[in-house]
Amino acid sequence: MKNNRIFLHIASYLRRIDKILWLLMLAISVFSLLLLKSVSRATYTDYFRTQLSVTVVGLLASIVITWIDYESIASFWYLIAGFSVFIMLYTIFFGISVQGSEGVNARAWISIAGRTFQTSELVKIFFMITYAKHIAVVRERDAIQRPTQVFLLAMHAAVPVLLCHLQGDDGAAIVFFAMFLCMSLAGGVQLRYFLALGALIAVCLPILWNFVLNDYQIKRFTSVYNLDDPSIQLNEGYQQYQGRLSIGSGQLTGKGLFNGPRVESNLVTFQHSDFIFSVAGEELGFLGCTAIIVLLLLYLFRVLYIASKARDDLGRCMCFGFFGLIALQSISNIGMCLALLPVMGVTLPFFSAGGSSAVCLYLGFGLVQNVYMRREDAVGPRLHSARSLKINFRKLKV
């Protein structure tokens, strides 16, 4: 009898999930594992085994998060926001500093049980929740077009952007900015505010270029469009030049999975993470690169479809936040691998190796599934908001 009840629960769960998004998620995960299996030939690190463990943990976590109504999760927005600020500040003062030869000095990781964890990856998912909640509350008050409320929304988004900049991780800061734009658009912020923001950015560009950007960041912008210069190929443009060579060497069909000589020689630095796209280019060619782009596009379109079916503003904005995250990171990563955009240290979502990034992205996937499963009625267990929790101390016994 008990087994029948469990089977019915599983069957009910499978009926409610978005099977298309799940199939796309599994296809992307398997594709990633195959590429990392090939990369593992070139190093002493078994990226395949690590990523397999992360993928299993991430998928299980995504299933767990779908059992709790996303509205109940968002009711704890103030705890989530407070914890986000805390771990970002903790990382700035006590995190692990990574220094590069070009002047890179980022303090964006902390150590947990002997492993590094990039806190901004988790805060991206938290931001999906807190900012969506902020927009939903403002819309409930019919105040989304008031300048003061739009300013407060902008200040909300400015907090993680500024904290990422202080960590030395401007790539993550740009991701937060993209999420802010997508969620604000979904929330109904008028176009005039976006135009005003664009004008402000245009005015500030000379200041950013001359006083905010570090020398290595400026070199990344200038080198990407001068990769034919031999001196740049051997210095600041080395990674992108080698990545472009690897992608071009694959031609139409590639040299075959697990057969790429450049992959095996580890000629492209960070080919397991930032430049995983170059591995696909060499070993699977143009067709393999196209397959990655098509999978990501289908995934993004499905997220937008789920956003259109959301029961409320909160769910819709959360989906748009995840859309902005995946879209910006995909465009930035593929663009820098093709030497069309400067290197920003942004990974290719779900494909690149990285424990903290992958697990947190799967959490975002779980939240999107959560929105889909409750597109009509609120089903599944709910948490009570902190304000509604009441404890009768008289009934407590020592």
C-alpha positions in Angstrom: 0.0 0.0 0.0 2.8 2.4 0.9 4.7 1.5 -2.3 1.5 2.3 -4.3 1.3 5.7 -2.6 4.9 6.5 -3.4 4.3 5.4 -7.0 1.3 7.7 -7.3 3.3 10.7 -5.9 6.0 10.1 -8.5 3.5 9.7 -11.3 1.8 12.9 -10.2 5.1 14.8 -10.1 6.1 13.6 -13.6 2.7 14.8 -15.0 3.2 18.3 -13.6 6.8 19.0 -14.7 7.8 20.5 -18.0 9.2 17.5 -19.8 10.6 19.5 -22.7 12.8 21.6 -20.4 13.8 18.5 -18.5 14.9 16.8 -21.8 16.8 19.8 -22.9 18.5 20.0 -19.5 19.5 16.3 -19.6 20.8 16.7 -23.2 22.9 19.7 -22.2 24.3 17.9 -19.1 25.3 14.8 -21.1 26.9 16.9 -23.8 28.9 18.7 -21.1 30.1 15.5 -19.6 31.3 14.2 -22.9 33.4 17.3 -23.6 34.9 17.3 -20.1 35.7 13.6 -20.4 37.8 14.6 -23.4 39.4 17.5 -21.6 40.4 15.1 -18.7 42.9 13.5 -21.1 45.1 16.6 -21.0 45.3 17.1 -17.2 45.7 15.2 -14.0 42.3 16.3 -12.9 39.3 14.1 -13.7 36.8 16.9 -14.7 34.3 14.3 -15.9 34.0 12.6 -12.5 33.7 15.9 -10.7 31.2 17.3 -13.1 29.1 14.0 -12.9 28.9 14.4 -9.1 28.0 18.0 -9.4 25.3 17.3 -12.0 23.7 14.6 -9.9 23.7 16.8 -6.8 22.4 19.8 -8.9 19.6 17.8 -10.4 18.5 16.4 -7.1 18.6 19.8 -5.6 16.5 21.1 -8.4 13.9 18.4 -7.7 13.8 19.3 -4.0 13.3 23.0 -4.6 10.2 22.2 -6.8 8.4 20.7 -3.8 8.0 24.1 -2.1 5.8 26.7 -3.7 8.1 29.5 -5.1 5.8 32.1 -3.5 6.5 30.6 -0.1 10.3 30.7 -0.8 10.1 34.3 -1.8 8.2 35.2 1.4 11.6 34.9 3.1 13.1 37.5 0.8 14.6 39.6 3.6 16.5 36.6 5.0 17.7 35.7 1.5 18.8 39.3 0.8 20.5 39.6 4.1 22.4 36.4 3.7 23.4 37.4 0.1 25.0 40.7 1.3 26.7 38.9 4.2 28.4 36.2 2.1 29.5 38.7 -0.5 31.0 41.0 2.1 32.6 37.9 3.8 34.1 37.0 0.5 35.6 40.5 0.0 37.3 40.5 3.4 38.1 36.8 4.1 37.8 35.1 0.7 40.4 33.5 -1.4 42.3 35.8 -3.7 43.2 34.7 -7.2 46.0 36.6 -8.9 46.9 36.4 -12.6 49.9 37.3 -14.6 48.1 40.2 -16.4 47.2 42.0 -13.2 44.0 40.0 -12.4 43.3 40.2 -8.7 39.9 38.7 -7.8 38.6 37.7 -4.4 35.4 35.9 -5.3 35.8 32.5 -3.7 35.6 31.1 -0.2 36.8 27.8 1.2 34.2 25.2 2.3 35.4 21.8 3.5 38.6 22.1 1.6 36.8 23.2 -1.7 36.4 26.6 -3.2 33.0 28.1 -3.7 32.2 31.2 -5.8 29.6 33.1 -3.7 28.3 35.3 -6.5 27.0 32.2 -8.3 24.6 31.5 -5.4 23.7 35.2 -5.1 22.6 35.2 -8.7 19.9 32.7 -7.9 19.0 34.6 -4.7 18.8 37.7 -6.8 16.2 36.0 -9.0 14.1 35.6 -5.9 14.6 38.9 -4.1 14.4 41.2 -7.1 11.3 39.4 -8.5 9.7 39.7 -5.1 10.5 43.4 -5.1 8.9 43.9 -8.5 5.9 41.9 -7.5 5.3 44.0 -4.4 5.6 47.3 -6.4 3.2 46.0 -9.0 0.7 45.0 -6.4 0.8 48.6 -5.2 0.4 49.8 -8.8 3.5 51.9 -8.4 5.8 50.4 -11.0 5.9 53.7 -13.0 6.7 56.0 -10.1 10.3 57.4 -10.4 11.0 56.7 -6.7 10.0 53.1 -7.0 12.1 52.6 -10.2 15.0 54.2 -8.4 14.7 51.8 -5.5 14.6 48.9 -7.9 17.8 50.2 -9.5 19.4 50.5 -6.1 18.4 46.9 -5.3 20.2 45.7 -8.4 23.2 48.0 -7.8 24.1 46.2 -4.5 25.3 42.9 -6.1 26.8 44.7 -9.0 28.9 46.9 -6.7 29.8 44.0 -4.4 31.0 42.0 -7.4 33.1 44.9 -8.6 34.7 45.2 -5.2 35.5 41.5 -5.4 37.3 42.1 -8.7 34.7 40.0 -10.6 33.3 42.4 -13.1 32.1 39.5 -15.3 29.6 38.5 -12.6 28.7 42.2 -12.2 27.7 42.4 -15.8 25.6 39.2 -15.4 23.7 40.8 -12.5 23.1 43.9 -14.7 21.7 41.7 -17.5 19.3 40.0 -15.0 18.2 43.4 -13.8 17.4 44.6 -17.3 15.4 41.4 -18.2 13.5 41.3 -15.0 12.7 45.0 -15.1 11.4 44.7 -18.6 9.2 41.8 -17.6 8.0 43.8 -14.6 6.6 46.5 -16.8 9.1 49.3 -16.2 8.6 51.9 -18.9 10.9 52.2 -21.8 11.9 55.8 -20.9 13.7 54.6 -17.9 15.8 52.2 -20.0 16.6 55.0 -22.4 17.6 57.2 -19.5 19.9 54.4 -18.2 21.4 53.9 -21.6 22.2 57.7 -21.8 23.7 57.6 -18.4 25.9 54.7 -19.3 27.0 56.4 -22.5 28.0 59.5 -20.5 29.9 57.5 -18.0 31.8 55.3 -20.5 34.8 57.7 -20.7 35.0 57.8 -16.9 34.8 54.0 -16.7 37.5 53.6 -19.3 40.0 56.0 -17.8 39.4 55.7 -14.0 37.5 52.4 -13.2 38.8 49.7 -15.6 42.2 48.1 -14.7 45.0 47.9 -17.2 44.4 44.2 -17.9 40.8 44.9 -18.6 41.6 47.6 -21.1 44.1 45.2 -22.8 41.4 42.6 -23.1 39.3 45.1 -25.1 42.1 46.2 -27.3 43.7 42.8 -27.9 40.6 41.0 -29.0 40.5 43.1 -32.2 44.2 42.9 -32.9 44.8 39.1 -32.7 46.7 39.2 -36.0 49.5 41.0 -34.2 52.2 38.4 -33.3 53.1 40.3 -30.1 49.5 40.1 -28.9 49.2 36.5 -29.8 52.0 35.6 -27.4 50.8 37.8 -24.6 47.4 39.2 -23.6 45.7 37.7 -26.7 47.2 34.2 -26.3 44.1 32.5 -24.9 41.7 33.8 -27.5 44.1 33.3 -30.3 44.7 29.6 -29.4 41.0 29.2 -28.8 40.2 30.5 -32.2 42.8 28.2 -33.8 41.2 25.2 -32.1 37.7 26.1 -33.2 38.9 26.7 -36.8 40.9 23.4 -36.9 37.7 21.4 -36.5 36.2 22.6 -39.7 32.8 21.1 -40.5 32.7 17.8 -38.5 35.8 18.0 -36.2 38.6 15.7 -35.5 36.4 13.3 -33.5 35.4 13.2 -29.9 38.4 12.3 -27.7 40.7 12.8 -30.7 41.6 16.5 -30.7 45.4 16.9 -30.6 45.2 20.5 -29.4 42.8 19.5 -26.6 45.1 16.7 -25.5 48.1 19.1 -25.5 46.1 21.6 -23.4 47.1 24.4 -25.7 44.1 26.5 -24.7 44.3 27.6 -21.1 41.2 27.0 -19.0 39.7 24.9 -21.8 37.7 23.0 -19.1 35.9 26.1 -18.0 35.9 29.4 -19.9 37.0 27.9 -23.2 35.0 24.6 -23.3 33.5 25.9 -26.6 36.9 25.5 -28.2 36.9 21.8 -27.3 33.6 21.3 -29.1 35.0 23.3 -32.1 38.1 21.2 -32.5 36.6 17.7 -31.8 33.0 18.2 -33.2 33.6 21.0 -35.6 31.0 23.5 -36.9 28.2 21.0 -36.4 29.2 20.5 -32.7 29.3 24.2 -32.0 26.0 24.6 -33.8 24.5 21.9 -31.6 25.6 23.8 -28.4 24.1 27.0 -29.7 20.8 25.4 -30.7 20.4 23.6 -27.4 21.0 26.8 -25.5 18.5 28.7 -27.7 15.9 26.0 -27.3 16.5 26.1 -23.6 16.1 29.9 -23.5 12.9 29.8 -25.6 11.4 27.2 -23.3 12.2 29.4 -20.2 10.4 32.3 -21.9 7.4 30.0 -22.7 7.2 29.1 -19.0 7.4 32.7 -18.1 4.4 33.4 -20.3 2.5 30.7 -18.4 3.4 31.9 -14.9 0.4 32.5 -12.6 1.8 35.8 -11.3 4.4 38.6 -11.6 6.7 36.9 -9.2 7.0 33.7 -11.2 7.3 35.5 -14.5 10.1 37.8 -13.3 12.0 34.9 -11.8 11.9 33.2 -15.2 13.1 36.3 -16.9 15.9 36.6 -14.4 17.1 33.1 -15.2 16.7 33.9 -18.9 19.0 37.0 -18.5 21.6 34.9 -16.6 21.8 32.1 -19.2 21.6 34.5 -22.2 24.3 36.9 -21.1 26.7 34.2 -20.0 26.1 32.2 -23.3 26.6 35.2 -25.5 29.7 36.5 -23.6 31.4 33.1 -23.4 30.8 32.1 -27.0 31.7 35.6 -28.2 35.0 35.6 -26.4 35.8 32.0 -27.6 35.2 33.2 -31.2 37.3 36.4 -30.5 34.3 38.6 -31.1 34.1 39.9 -27.5 36.8 40.5 -24.9 37.5 37.8 -22.2 35.3 38.4 -19.2 35.9 35.2 -17.1 32.3 34.1 -17.7 31.6 30.4 -18.0 29.3 28.7 -20.6 26.2 27.8 -18.6 25.9 24.0 -17.8 28.8 23.2 -20.2 31.8 24.5 -18.3 33.4 22.7 -15.4 32.8 24.3 -12.0 31.0 23.0 -9.0 29.6 26.2 -7.5 28.4 27.5 -10.9 26.8 24.2 -12.0 25.0 23.5 -8.8 23.6 27.0 -8.6 22.4 26.9 -12.2 20.6 23.7 -11.5 18.9 25.5 -8.6 17.8 28.2 -11.1 16.4 25.4 -13.3 14.5 24.0 -10.3 12.9 27.4 -9.7 11.8 27.7 -13.3 10.3 24.2 -13.1 8.6 25.3 -9.8 6.9 28.2 -11.7 5.7 25.9 -14.4 4.3 23.3 -12.0 2.3 26.0 -10.3 1.2 27.9 -13.4 -2.5 27.4 -12.5 -3.0 26.3 -8.9 -0.7 26.4 -5.9 0.1 22.8 -5.3 2.8 21.2 -3.2 3.9 22.0 0.3 4.1 25.6 1.4 6.4 27.2 4.0 4.8 29.8 6.2 6.2 33.3 6.0 8.3 34.4 9.0 5.6 36.9 10.0 2.9 34.2 10.3 4.9 31.9 12.5 3.7 32.0 16.0 5.1 30.0 18.9 3.1 29.3 21.9 5.7 29.3 24.6 3.3 28.1 27.2 3.1 24.8 25.6 6.8 24.2 25.5 8.0 21.7 28.0 11.5 21.6 29.4 
